[in-house]
Amino acid sequence: MAQQTTEKKYMQNRELSWLRFNERVLEEASDPSVPLMERLKFVSIFTSNLDEFFMVRVGSLFDLSLLKGDEKDSKSNLTPQEQLHSIYSAVHPLYKKREGIYREIEKNLRKYDIYSLDMAELESSEQKYIKNYYKTSIRPILSPQIVDAHHPFPYIPSKEIFIAAILKSNARTLLGILPLPVNLPEVIFLPGNDVRFIATEKVLFEFVEDVYSMYQIVEKNCLSITRNADISSDDEAFELEDDFRSLMKKLLHKRKRLSVVRLEANHPLSAKFSNFLCDRFQLVKRQIFVSKTPMKMPYVFSIFDKLSFAQKKQLTYPEFSPQPSCSLDLDDSLIKQIKRSDVLLSYPFESMEAFLQLIKEAAYDSNVISIKITIYRLARKAKLIEYLCAAAEGGKDVTVLIELRARFDEQNNIDWSERLEEAGCRLIYGFDVYKVHSKICLITLKEKTGVSFITQLGTGNYNEKTAELYTDLSLITSDFQIGEDAMEFFKNMAIGNLNGKYQELLVAPHYFKSNLMDLIDSEIIKGKDGKITFKMNSLTDVDLIQKLSEASKAGVTVKLIIRGICCLLPQVETLTENIRVISIVGRFLEHSRIYSFGEGDDQKIYLSSGDLMTRNTQRRVEIACPVHDQNLKTRINQMFEAMWYDNVKSRVLGPDGIYYKKADNRAAINCQEFFIEEAIQNTESCKGKKASNPVLKWINRLKNKKAV
């Protein structure tokens, strides 16, 4: 395997870093302090994460290995084939780890009358129920097939479960393929007061002999394949007369038939069966993964609906709903309040409702001229769309830049774009090569002296569902210069100009990365007095990694809070020894991007839609917006302090690329739990009086504790 060059020894491979992050997710599933059903949910999240990793990242490496086999990774100096080999070697142990954790969780759930059953465990009455269910609900819709000279091997979609069986009839041996119908539930809940269920594929597996009754079953297995899903719009030739929405529909159809990158089996395969499947799907044996853990786990979320009140109390996180922001009074004009002072909403601790009410107010305000917004991901049901449509139908100028290529949300965005267009909104679909990932909304109002602006910029999507699950920040400001920049941004997007110049906003692909580099340089000049604090999801951009190393060498204190991929290795002697990296994985998905330079009166803070990944800094339209209000800066700094002191859900990244639990003698602090408590306390205390600030008191208390 190729060795890393000396000058890059403080960097690590992106894909292996991601796998270590996903292992952190699995650690949450093994944490006895996490409620049992939440632990099961983490197993499900780990599984879906891994599915997407194979579909996208492994898929793209597979393509690279065919097209550019000798091209080496800029961080680890590995070829695509070497990266694939390392990935498969790293994933196999994760399967075993997941299986052990899943088995332990299922065993413990039985103590609370929640049973995931095998066929052999069913009681006699349940066996009758399942046999009847098979006869009435499964057997009539099955589409079994044999594979021989007259029956070609069928197309099998990605991540759909099927039973493969070696069949024998006299001297004749052939293959049977039995897909699990997609309209069946993933699990069958059994009658009774306890929560007892069985996976539908286990039932189908049991009755294979019934389906192929004229054959002897030599071997059977429950399988699922994962196909490469890494398609992009530039896979097709663009013509000026092409309708972009139609093109995206074609690309979605194309995704269904891409090459296989993984085969999963519920049981070990014989050498003969394994060789046949490898030949059929053009795989090598290291791409076959065996695990008794369910291959699809969205069903986990349906179990929550079956729990009694007592079970929920014992097995899930305490109930929490996002709190109303104390910064705004929803019974008064939000536009007037925001004109008086900037507002910062912190999801999911504070509700997205304030922003939605702002759009609703703007839709009916006679002074509002226009509403412009970028959309990347939306919930299946979205009040935001209702309010935008109402504004357009009421005669306002509504422009929506909707990104149809938001991976795995393409169809949802296509559907919403059609609804917006019907209401009279002006739609923009972005660019051929550059995805528009920015989160910005501009409300323009007419005034006696001209126009004024209300601008919202966020670190996360306008998705009302994920706003209750992801930690994100949303800045709403009446700053005139930021509003003018936002107006210029939308004008540039409408005319296809990616090279626009802005006074306040840092906009990728041309002026995001370069400005961040300049801001880091300004801290390098300060030497040991320099300070950089970043929070993001991932760090992969080589230029920025090298610039951060340069800052470390100059003595700058660099603190990085990075949830996922981190290609920079901290605390490497002479290269990154002044850089510390922590990762927080907890109840909510850490999603906000915050970039802070300096401290005190000279501190500059930017909120951004973009991570420091090459795709974000160079191949997407992203925005970073400055925070000018000193009170909001103070609040963000206090958030940083709380996250940095977390010694429950945070892990420290070592120079070896491994995450380590913090070792200290302070009281256990989970920053997400603290933010929940803070939001509840503020809601209770802010009615008619100024909200208390328990965060600052808490931080001061911690500073008096000695860390080990």
N, C-alpha and C positions, 0 to 999 in steps of 0.2 A: 504494500500500500504506500502511496506517495507520502512523503514527509512534509510537514509544514515548514515553510521557510522561517529563518530566524527572526526577520522583522515582523512576521505575523504571529509570533508565538503567544500574543495576547488576544488572539481571535480564535473562535471555534465555528464549526460547521453549523449552518442554519438549521438543517433538518434534525441533527442530533440534539441541538439545543431545544427544539420544539418537543422532541420526544421526552426530554427531561422535564419540560414544563408539564406535559400531559401526565407524566408519572406523578407530579405534584398533585394533580387532580385526583389520581388514584389513591394517593396518601390520605386525602380527605375522606375517602371511602373506608379507610382502615382506622380512622381516628375514633377511638371510643367516646370522646367527648362530643362528637357530632351525633345527633339523633339518628336512629337506625334507618328510618325511611329516607332521610336526607343522604345518608351514606349510600343507600341503594341508588338514589338519584345521581350521585357522583359517579357511580359505576356506569350508569347510562350515559352521562355526559362524556366520560372518558371514551366510551365506545363510539358515540357519534363523532367526537373529535377525531378519533383514529380513522373512522370511515372517511371523513372529509380529507384528512391528511393523505390517505392513499389515493383518493379520487383526484386530488389537486396536485399536491407536492410530488408524490411518487409518480403520478401520471406525467407530470411535466419532466421529471428526471428520465422517465422511460423514453419520452420523445427525444430528449437531448441526447440520450445514449445512442439513439439511432441516427440522429442528424449531425451531432457534433460530439462524437465519441471521445475525442481527445481534449475537449475544452475543460479547463480546470476551475474549480470553485475558487473565488477570490479570497476567501477567508481560510480555507483548510487545504487548498491545493489538491483536492481530490477530483477525479474525473466523475462524470455521471454514473458510470458503472461501479466505481469504487464507493460512491455515496449510497447507491442502491444496496450494495453488499453490506455496508455498515448499518443501514437502516433495517434490513431484514434480520441481521444478527442482533440488533438492539430490541426489535419488536417481539421476537419469540419469548424472551424472559418476561416481558410485560403481559403476554397472554397468560402465562403460568401464574403470575402475581395476581392478575385480575380474577382468575378462576378461584384461587384460594380465598381472596377477599369476598368474592360473591358467595362462595359456599358458606363462609362464616356468617355473613349477613343473613342469608336465607335461614340458616340454622337458628340464629337468634330471633328472627322475626316469628318463628313458630311459637316462641314463648308468649307472643302477643296474639296468637290465633290468626296469623297470616301465613298461608302455606302455598308455596310454589311446588306443585306435585309432579311426580312421574306417573306413568300409567299403572305401574305395579303398586303404587301407594293408594290408589283410589278405593274407597269403600264400595261395597257391592251395589248400593243404590246409585253411587256416582258412576260406576262402570256402566250401568244401564243407561244413565243419563247421557254419557259420552257416546255410547253405541248408537243411541237414538239420534243424537246431535249429528253424528257422522252420516247416518243414513238419510236424514232429512235436510241437513244444511251444508254438508261437505260433499258427499258422493255425487249428488246431482250436478254439481258445477265443476267437477274435476275434468281436466284435459290431459289424460295420460298419453304417452307416446313411446313407441319403441324406435330404436335407431338401427337401421340396416340398409341394404342397398336401395330399398324402395321408400324408406322413411328417413330423410336427412336429419342431421342433428339440428334441433330447433334453436332459434335465437333465445337467449336467456338474458333478461334485463339485469342491470346492476343492482345489487343488494336485495334482490328478490329471492326468497328461499325456495329450494326445490329438493326433491328426493331423487337421488340417482341410484339405480339398482342394476346389478349384473344378473341377468335372467338366463335360465337354461331350459331348453325344451328338447328332449332326446339328446342328439349330438350337437345341437345348435346352441351357441351362446351369443347373446345380444344385450344391448343396454336399454334400460327403461328410464325415461325422464318424466317425473311427476311434479309439476309446479304447484306450489301452494297458491290457491286463488287469492289475488290481491284484495278482493272485497270481503274476505273473512277477517275477523278480529285477530289480533296477535295472540291473545290469550282468551280462554273460555272460562268464565267465572261459574263456579258450581253452586247449586242451590244450598241454602242454609244460612245460619247466622254468622259463622266465621267467614273470613276472607280466604276462600280456597279457589285456586285456579290452576289451569294447566295450559302450557303453550300449545297453540294449534298445530304447530309442526310436529310435536310429539304424538298427537292424535293421528295425524296423517302418516307418520312414520310407522305407527302401530298397525295401520290398516293397508299397508302396501301389498301384503299378500292377498288381500281381498281384491284390490284393483287389478293385480296381475295374477289372477287365480289359475290361469292356464299354464303358468310357468313356475319353475322352482327358483326361489330367491337364493342366489349364491352369496351375495353381499349387498348391503344397502347402506346409505349414508345420507344425512341431512346436510346440504351444502348451500353456499352462497358465494357468488363471485362479485368482485368489485372492479368496475371499469374506470378507465381514465376519463375524467370529466373536465380536464383542463383545456377547454375550448375558448377561443376568443373571437371577436368579430372580425379580426384581420385574417382569420382563416379563409374568408371569402373575399372575392373581388368586389369592391364597392363601385357602383355606377351612380352617377348623379341622379338618375331617375328612380333608383331603388328606394323603396319605402323601408326605413330602418326598422320599424316594428315588425314588418313581414320577415325581414332578414333574421331578426332575433328568434322568431318562431322556427325558422329553418335550422338555426344553430342549436336550439333546444332539442329538435328532433335528431340532429346529428350526434349530440352528446350520448344518446341512448345506445349507440352502436360502436363506441370506441373500444380500444383493446383492453384486455383483462390484465389487471396488475396484482390481484390477490385472489386466492381461493380459500374459503373458510369451511371447515368440516366439524361436525359435532362429535365425530368418532374417528379414531385412527383408521387410515386407509391401508389396504394391502398394497404391496409393491406393484402388482398388476393393475389395480384400479388407479393408483396414483400415477403410474406411467401413462395410462390411457388419458386421464384428465389433463395431465401436463401437455400431452401431445395435442389434445383437442383445443385447449385454451392457450396454447403456446406459452406455457409457464415452465419455470424450473422448480425443483422441489422446495427450495427455501421460500418460495412464494405461497406455499400451502401452510395454513395455520389451523391447528386443532385445539378446540376448546369446548368444554361443556357449558360455558357461559352462553346465554342467548346471543345470537348474532345480530338481533335487532331488539332495541330496548325502549322504544317510545312508550310501550305499554306501562312502564313504571309509573308514569304520570296519571294513568287511569286508576291505579290502585288507590291513590290519595282520595279519590271520590268515594271509595268504598269504606273508608275508615270511619269508625265511630268517633264521637267527640273525645272519649277517653283515650282512644288509640292515637288520635291526632295530637293530643296534649303530650303523650308519652314519646311519640315517635317522630315528631316534626318540629321544625323551628317554631318558637312562639309567634303567633300571628302578628303581622305588622303591615300597615298600609302607609304609603307615602303621605307625609304630613303637608298641610298647606303652608306656604312660605310666609314667615312673619314680615317679610319685606313688602308684601302687597296686600291690599284689602280688596278682595274679589267683589265686594259690593259697591266699590267706587270705580271711577274710570281708571283703567290700568295705564292708558296712554298718558294721562295727566300725571300719574304717580311716577312713571318712568322718566318723564321729562324733568321731574324734580331730582331724581337720583338714579344711578345705575342699579341694576338688580342682578344678583347671581343666584340661580337655582341649582341645588345639588341633588341630583337623582341618585338612587331611588328614595333617599331620606326625605326629600321634598317632592311634592307632586308636580307632574307636568301640566296639571290643569290650569295653572296661571298662564302658561304660554298659549294653551289652546283657547282660553278665554280672551287673551289679547287678540288672537286672529279673529275670533268671533266678533269682538268689539269693532275691529278694523273693518270687517265685512259690512257692517251697518252704519259706520261713522261717516257722515256726509263730508267730513274734511279729508277723508282718506282718498287719495287719488289712485294708488296702485299698491299691490302686494306682489312681491317677487320672492321665490323660494327655490332652493335646490332640494331634491328628494333622492335618497339612496335606498333606504329600506323603510317600509311601512307595515303596520299590523294588518291583519286580514280585515278587521273592522277599524276604520279610522275616522274619528270626528274631525281631524284636520282636513280631510278631503271634503267633508260636508261643508265646512266653513269656507274653504277656498271656492267651492262650487257656488255657494250662496253669494259670495262676493262677486264672482263673475256674472252670475245670473242677475245680480243687482246693478250691473253696469260698470263695475270697477275693472280696471286693467289688471288682470291676474296672469302672471308669467310663472310657469313651473318648469324648471329644468329637472327632468326625471331621468335617472340613469337606468336604462333598460338592461345593463349588463351586470347588475349587482348579483354576484354569483349565488345561484339557487333561489333567488327571489325574482328571477327574470319574468316568470309568468305573472306573478302578483303585480309587478310594476307595469307590465303590459296591460293588464286588466284595469288598473287605476288610471293609466294614461288615457284609455278610451273613455272612462267616466269623466275625467277632467276636460277632455276635448269636447265631449257632448255638452258640457255646461258652459262652454265658451272661453275656457282658459287657453292662453297661448302656450304651446308646448315646445320645449327645446330638448333634444335627445343627446346633447353633448358632442363628443368628437369620435372620429374613427378609431384612434389609437389610445387616447387618454380618457380614462374613466373620470367622471366628476364625482368626487367623494366628499366634497366640502359640505358643511352644514351651515347654511346662512339664509336668513330671511330678512327682507327689507320692506318696511311699511313707509310709504311716502305720503305726507300730508301737505295740504295747501294752507299757507298762513298769509296774513295781510302783507307781510314783508317778503314773501317768497315761499319756499318750501322748507319743511323740517322732516327729520327721519327718525324712525325707531328701527334699530338694527338688532337682530338676535343672531348670535354665533354660538354654536355648540360643539362639544367634543363627541357627541353621539347622534344617532339617527332620530328622526321624528317618528319613532315607533312607540305608540302608546303602551304596548305590552312590554317591550324590553326596557322602557323607562322605569318599570317597577322591579327590574332584575339586574340592570347594569348600573355601575357608578359612572355618572357623567356630570359635566358642568355645562350650564347654559347661561351665557351672559346676554343681558338685554340692556341696550344703552341708547341714549338720545344724542350721543356725541356726533356733532355735525360732520367732522372730517371722516370718521368711520363710516357714517351714512353716505357721504359722497364717494368714498372708496367702494362701498357696496353697490351703489348705483353704477359706477364705472365697471365694476366686475360683471354685473348682469348685462350691461351693454356689450362688453367684450365677449361674453359667452354667446350672445345673440348673433354676433357677426363673425364668430369663429376666431377671435384673437386671443391667443394664449400668452402673448408677450406684453400684456397691459402693465402699466406702471401705476403704483399705488403709494400713498403717503403713509398710511398706518398699517394696512394689512400686508402680511407676508403670503404670497400666493404662488403655489407650485403650478406648473413644473419649473418655472424659470427664476422665481425670486423668493422661494421658501428656504431652500437649502443654503443658498449663498448668504442670505441674511442671518440665518442661524450660525453659520460659520463665522461671520463677522462679529456676532454677539459673543461667541466663545472667545474669539481673538481679544475682545475688549476685556474679558476676564483674565486671559493669559497675561496681558500687560500688567495687571495688578499683582501677579505672582501669588504669593501666599495669602494675600488679602482677597484674592478672587474666590468666588463661590458660584457653583452651578448646581441646580437641583432640577432634575427632569422626572416626569412621570409619563409613562407610555405603555403600550401593549407589547411592542417589539422594537428591537434595535438591530438592524442588519447593514445599514449604509456604511460602506468601507471608509468613505471620505470623512464622515462624521465620527466614526470610531477612531480613526487616526487623529482627528482634531481633538477629541476628548483625551486621547493618550498624550497628545502634546500639552494639553492643559494640565494633566497630572504631572508631567515632567517639570512644568513651570511652578508647581507647588499649589495649584488651584485645588480647593476642596470640591470634589465632585460626588454628589449623591444621586443615585439613579434608582427609581422605583419602577421596575419593569415586570409586568405580569408574566409575559410569555417568552418569546425568543429573545435571547441576548447573545449576540455573536462576539461581544467584548468580554474578555476574561479580566475581572478586576484583581487588584492587589498583586499583580505580577511585578516583581522587583524591577525598579528603574523605569518601567514602562507604564504601568497603571496603578502604582502603589497608593496613590491618593484618591482612587476611585472605589466607592463602595456601592454594591448592587443588592437590593432586596426584591423579593417577589411576594406578592400577597394573593393568596387563593382562599376564598371564603364563601360565605353564603351568597354574596352578590358577585357578579363578574366585574372585576376592575377594568374600566374601559376609558377613563378620562385621560386626555393628553395635556400636560401642563409643562411649560418650559420657562424656568426662572433663571435670571442672570443677575448676580450681585446681591446686595442686601441693603437695608436701610432706605434712605431717601432716593438712592440711585438705582434701586432694584427695578428690573423690567420683568414683567410676567406676561406670557402669552398663553392663551387657550387655543387648542388646535384640533382639527379633524384628522390630522395626519400623524402617523407614527414615523419614526426615523428609519424607515425601510426604503430601499432603493425604489420600489414600486410607488411609494407615496411621494418621495422627494423628487422623482424624475419622470414618473410615468402616470401620474394622476393630477387632477386639479384639486388641491388642498388649500386650506386657509388657516393662518394663525392670526389671532386678533389680540392686540394689547389690552391689558386691564389697567385703566388709569385711576379708578377710584381707590383711594388709600384704604378705606374700610374694607373693600373687597380684597385688596392685596393682603391685608392683615388676616382676613378670614382664610384665604388660601394658604398662607404661611402656617396658620394653626392646623389646617388639614394635613399639610406636609409633616408637621411635628407629630401629629397623632399617628399617621401611617408609619413614620420612621421609628416610633417607639413601640409599635405593635410587636409583641413577643409570643403571640399565639398562632396567628395565621401567616405571619411573614416568615420567609426563609432567606438566609444569607447565601449569595452565590460566591463560591470559592474560586480560586485561580485554576482549579482543576475542572471547572464546569459543573461541579456537583453542588446541589443546594443543601445547606445545613440549617438545623434548627438553632435559633438563638439560645445562648446559655447565659442567663442572668438571674439575679435574686430578687427582681422586682415583682410586684403583684402582676398576675396575668392580665394582659391588656389585649383585647380584640378590637381593633379600631372600627370595624364595621358595626359591631355591637354598640360601641360607644357613640357612633354617629346616629344610630337609631335612638338611643336614650336621649341624646342631645336634641334631636328633632322633636321628640315627644315633649320633653321639658320646655322647649321654646314655644311649642304650640300652646301648652298649658299656661305659660307665663306671659305671652306677648299680647294677650287680649287687654288692651287698654294700658299696657305698660311696656317698657323696653325689655326685650328678651335678655335673659341672663346669659352669661358666657362661661359655662362649666368647662369648656375645652381648655381655656387658658389656665384655670385653677388646676385642672387635672395635669396639664403639662408641667406646671411649676412644682406640683407635688412629686411627679416622676423625677424631675431634675435633682431632687434631694435624695433619691434612691441611688445606691451604688450598683453599677452593673459589673458583672463578673467578666 
